[in-house]
Amino acid sequence: MGNCTSLSIEDALNIVDDYLKANDCDSAATALAQVEENSERALKEGLKKRIASTYHDLGNLQKRLARPQNEVDSSFELAKKWGFNDTEETTQALSSHTTTSGPSEREDNGSPNTVPIPPEERPSTGTTLPATDTLAMEDALHEPNIEMDIKNQSPHQKPQDAEPNQCLQEVASQELTSSILSNHGQDGPGTETRVGELKTDRLTYHGHVESTPLQAKPRLGAADDPERLLTEMVEEFLRDPQKKVFLLTGAPGAGKSAFCRSLELRLWHKYESEEDRIPLFINLPNINEPQDDMIAKRLRDVGFTDPQIRELKQYRKFVLICDGYDKNIHSKNLYTSNRLNQPKEWKAQMVISCCSSHLEDNYLNRFHPGDPETDPSLFQEAAIISFASGQQSQ
């Protein structure tokens, strides 16, 4: 049988912990239900006590938030089903408090003898996710894990004879948990709906922007190279998945910004479904520190929530149209500093414009996605021919 991969129970519980820290009872309960469906795996992984404790934490949170009593009772009953012993837990907490002079691990469960501790300070096992990192949960959810064999093979071996229905169940569980995470905390439309709204907003904003067809040389200072239509050069670049960065240069007023806006317009007109790449226009002077996570910053600017941004980062591809690189403001290579196309990072091709007067002799190091000497196929550039040099409208 083919190999069967899934989210580990321990990582799933780490995600539940993050929901509890965020006071999100519903998402925590739904994620725990997925753990419940994989109870045999949980028992084999020795997580019975932790699951019991997590259910008890959920019950305490539901009680504190005045959720319906049947929800509270159900969580406490499931905690007992998994072996939660209130007396034992309280005794252990008090013992820990006495010997360490610090707070107990258990949150306030209504007993006057327990000492509450902030959720972000609770110790946990396995992959931990900082409470302040709103995008890190996705990484733990999709981290490759050791696959466990249902026939008691070594935990370092992949199962060879997993039953088909188990594979389907585990894959379905992983996909549903991913969906839960992607929609966590959303108060507005779904992610793809929001992308459609962005398309409408940008097309409305652009109106009928028309860019004069521009001629360009294949590189700066290439006086003897033939001229070509800039649109054709960019279209060739976008059709080649191996190419990652297209640098557009030209004198002040040559038409770089107008071309970038018209390019975004054309790409939005071609956008039809979530299978297509999302064109994202980024006016670099308006982004604070674009060398660090500029895509997420731009998406927040246009109204996407952090859960939607996590989903886009995990599943979607982009065409970044970055206008206005200025060496006096931007000191980093934006492709490499944003770790584009690295594992678990944003997947994108970048078109970036820069005034030719801002370029020095070694300007390629500011834009090339790799080594200019060994990876020339990753990079393409074009220098717009100014009207003063005989640019003609076509």
N, C-alpha and C positions, 0 to 999 in steps of 0.2 A: 504494500500500500504506500501511497505517497506520504511524505512527512506532514505532520500536523502541528502547527504552531499556534500559541495563544498567549494571552496576557497571564502572567503568573498570579496566583491568589494573593501573594504578598504585595505585589505592586497594586493590585486592585484595592486592597485594604489601605494602602498608602493614599490612594486617590480618595477613598471614603474619608480618611482622616482630614484631607484638605477640604472636602465638602463640610465636614463638621466644624472645622475652623472658620469657615465662611458662613456658619449658621444656616446652611442649606439642607434642611431636613429631607426634602423630597428627593434631591439628587443622591444624597447619602443612602436613603432607603432603597432607591432603585438600583444603585450600584451593589448594595448588600444583597439584593435579591439575585443578582447575577452570581455572587459568591455562593449563595444558597443552592443554586442550580448545579454548582460544581462542588458539592459538599464532600464527595469521595476524594477528590483531589486535595481539598483543604485538609482533610483528616490525614492523608498520606504525607502532606507537607508539614504536619505538626502544628497547625495554626488554630486548633480548636479553642484554646484559651484566649487567643487574641480576638477571634471572631466573637466570642462571648462578651469580652470586654468592650468591643466596638459596638455591639448591639446595646449594651448597657449605657454607653456614652450617648448613643442616639436617643435612647429613651429619656435620659437626663436633659438633653437639648430640647427634645419635643416638649417635655414638661416645663422647662424654663420659658419656652416660647409660647406656652399656653395652647399647644396643638390639641386636637380632639383626643379625648381620653382613650378611645379605642386604639389610636395610633401609639400612644404611650404604653398602654398595656401590652400591645402586640410586640413592641420592641423588647420590653422587659421579659415577656414570655419566651421570646426567641433567645434572649441572653441566657435564661435558665436552661432552655433546651440544649444549648451549646456548652452547658456546664458552669455557668457563672454562679459563684458562691459569694453572696453579699457579705456574709460574716467574715469569710476568709479574705476577701479583697480589702475590707475595712481594716482588719487586723494587720495585713501586710502593709497597708498605707501608713497606719499609725507607727508600725515598727520602723519603717523607712524614715518617717519624719523624726522619730526619736533618735535614731542612730546617726542621721546625717544632718540634723538641724535644718533641713530644707523642706520644701513642699512635697507632698505626696504625688505619685503619678496619677492617681485617680482624680477626676474632676468631681465637683460637688454633686453628690447623689442624694442630697436631702438630709444626710446624717450630720449631726452637730459635731461629730468627731473627725470628720474628714476635712482636709485642707485643700481648697480649690487651687488649681494651677492654670495659668493662661495656656490655651491650646497650642500656641506656637512654641512653647517650651517643653511640651511633652516629649519624652524620648520615644523613639520608634525604631523598628528594625528594618533592614533592607534599604531600598532607595528612599531617601528623604527629600522633600521638596520645600524650599523656603517659602514661608507664608507670604513674603513680599513679592515673589516671582510669579506673576499671573500667567506667564506662558510656559513655565517649566513643567506643568502637569502633563502636557502632551508628550514630552520626551519620555517620562516614566511609563506612560500608557503604551507607547509603541517601541520601547526598548526591547531588543531581542532577548529572550529568556531561555534558560536551560529547559529543554523539553523533558517531561516526565513520562515514563512508560507505564501504561496501566498494568503491565505484567511484571512490575517490580524489577525492572532493569536498573542499572546504575544511574544515578541522577545526572551523570555526565554523558550518557548515551542517548541518542535520539530513538524514539520508539519505531520499531520496524513493522509491527503488526497491529497498529491501532485500528479499531473498527471504524468503518466509514461514518456511522452515525455519531461517533464520538468526535471525529474531526469536524463534522458539520456543526455539532453543538458548540464546540470550542470556538470555531471561527465566528459563528453567529454571536456568541457571547462577547467576543472581542469587538466585533463591529458595533453591537448595541452599546457596549460600554463606551466606545469611541464616540458614538452619537450622543450619548448622555453628556460626555465631557464637552463636545462641541457646542451643545445648546445650553450648557450650564450658565445660569444668570441672565439669559436673554430676556429682555422685556419687549423687544420689538420684533421685526420680521426675521425670517430665516436668512441664512447667509447668502444664498443665491438670489433671494428676493432683494436683499440689500445691494448686491452687485448690479442687479437690473435697475434699481433706483439710481445707483451711481452713474450707470450708462445714460439714463434719461437726463440726470442733472448735468453731466458733462456735455452731452449733445445740445442741450438747451443753452448752456453757458457759451459754447463755441458758436452757436448759430450757424452761419454759413461761411466759416473761415475758409478762404481760398488762398493758397500759397502759390506765388508765381513759380512755375517750373524752374528749378535751379540746376545749373551745371556745376560739376565738382571734379576735382582731381582726386586720384586714389590716395594721395597723402600730401601733407604739408610740404611745400617747396618743390613739388614734382613738376617743374616747368615743362618738361618734355613729354610727360605722360598724357595720354588722350583724355579728353573731357567726356563725362558721362552724365546722364540724368541722375540727380541725387536720389529720387524716388526709386529708381531701378536698383541702385546700389544698396539701399536700405532693405528693399524687399528681398534681394538675394541674401543679405545677411540674416534676415528673420527666417528664411526658409532653411537655413543651415544650422541644425541644432548644435553642431560642434563649435560654432562661433558664439562668443559670450559678450563681447563688448564692441560697440561701434562708436568711435569718437568722431564727432562732427565739429570741425573748426571753420573759422572764417573771420574776416575783419568785422569791426563794429558796424552794425547796420546791414550786414550781408544777407540776413534773413534766417538766422539760426533759430531764433525763438518762434518765429512764424511757422517755420517748417516743423518744429517739434509739436506745436499745437495742431497743425493740420495732420500730422502723423497720428496723433492720439485720436483725432476725429475719424480718420479712415479706419483705424483698428477697431474703434467702438462700433462703427457701422458694420463691420464684419463679425462682430461678437454675437453669437446666437445661443450658446449653451455653456454649461459648466465644463464642457470638454475643451473649450477655447481658452487661450491665454488672456489674462486680464491686462488691458493697457492701463498703466498707472503713471500719470503725469506728476512729476515732482519738480517744483520750482525750488532749486537748491538754496537760494538765499533766504527762503521763508521757512526752512527746516532747521531747527536747532540741533547742532551737532549731527549732521547727516552721516558722519562716519560710523555712527552707532545705531543700528536697527532703524534705518530711515524708512523702510517699508511700513513697519508697524506704526511709526509716528505719523506718516502720511495717511494711513488708513484710519487712524483715530481722528485725524483732522476732518476727514470726510464722513465721519459718523459711524464707523464700525466699532463694535464692542470687542473687548479682549477675547471672549470665547469665539466670536466670529473670526478674529484675527488668527487665533490658534488653528481653527479649521482651515482657513486659507493657507496658512503656512504649511500645514501637513499635506493638503491634497491638491493645491492649485499651482499653476504656473503663471508667470507674469512677463509682460514686456514693460520694462522700466524706461520712461522717457524723462531723463534728468537734464533739466535746462539750467544753464548759468553757473557752470563750475568756474571758480575763481581761485587761483593759486594763493592769493593774498588772504583768503578766508578759509579755504579747504586745503588742509595740509596732507590729507591721507588719500590713498587709493580707495575710492568708495566701494569698488567691487570686492577687494580683498578684505577691507575692514568690516564690511557687512557679511562676510563669509558666504557670499552667494554661491549656491549650488554645492555647498558642502553638506555632508550627511546631517539630516534633521534641520537644515536651514532652508531659507527661501530659494525657490527654483525660478530663475529669471534670466532673460537676455536684457542687456542694458544698452540703450542709446543715450549718449551723454554729449552735451554741447559745451564748447569752451571757446572763448575769444582767442584767436591766434596770437594776439599780443601778450597773453598770459602764459605762453608756453616757452619753456627754456629748452636747451639742447637735449636734456635727458627727460623730456616730457613723457615718454612712453611709460616710464616707471610709475607715473601717477595714474595711468589708465589701464595698462595691460593686465589681464587677469592671471597671467603666469609669468614665465620667463620670456622676454621678447626674443631671445636668441634661440631657445629650444622649443617654444610653443607658439610659433607665429600664426598658426591656423586658428587660434582662439580670438584673435583681435583683427579688427578692420577699421579703417579710418577714411575720412573724406574731407577735403578742404574746399569749401564753397568758393567759386570764382566770383569776385565782386563785380558789380555793375560797371565800376570804373575800369575793369579789365576787359569789358566787352560782353558782359552777361546779357543775353537776349531773352526776351519772353517768347515762349513757344505756345 
